[in-house]
Amino acid sequence: MILFHGLNWTRWEQIVNNTPLPRLTSFVEDRLATLKNVIKEPELDGWSLYLGDWGYNTQKERAEAASIPRIHLLQLSDFSKKLK
């Protein structure tokens, strides 16, 4: 699994475009707007998307994310479990 967190969108695109990726990939972000942009990219359809419930999002954004099937809410306490 490759896990990205805290990268701005442009830098993230550079990494994705220049890195051979394994089949299972995940993207963890604390900004819902960024995850919504990822959903628009067809080449990233196989990625698992997580909204970290810590950081720069509100309860309203977390509720919206919960209504989007591709986005999973991730608690900080569960973050390390995803790395294994």
Phi, psi and omega in degrees: 000137170253133184235122178251140178209134172076017178263142175290159189302316182297314180296321179297317178298321179297317180296313181298318183286341184246008184237124172294126186254141173288173182297317182266120179224149180225149177231120178251130184215151176254008176244118181298322181302321179295316179295325177294326175292321179299320180300331181285348183266106184301328181290351179253016182301330182276358183281144170272131184247133182231133171260114177291129184278010172251160175094218193271056172215161183251170176300321178299317178293322178295322177294319177297316179300322180296338180271356180258114187304327183282344185257129178248136176283139183231123176275149180303323180295336179265353184302312182294332178295326180289340181281345183272000000 
